[in-house]
Amino acid sequence: MTRMVTILFLGLAVASPALAQAPQAPPGALYCLKMEPITGTRIGSIMCQTREQWYADEIDLDAVWAEDGVKIIG
């Protein structure tokens, strides 16, 4: 039984590695991140910008991608 549990946990660790940084994409690609809900609502939104636009807004895309990254367009 212990061996079965060990194999299960190792399988989960290999099958779902967390991304340490945002995946590379062609220039001009849009990186979409989940945004916090605004005051008065519980519904969050998704914002898509280029890597350069995130940098201009002082957002470290590589640091937040694992938690808030949704998709890449382009």
Secondary structure, DSSP 8 states (H G I E B T S, - for coil): -HHHHHHHHHHHHHHS---SS-----TT-EEEEEE---TT----EEEEEEHHHHHHTT--HHHHHHHHEEEEE-
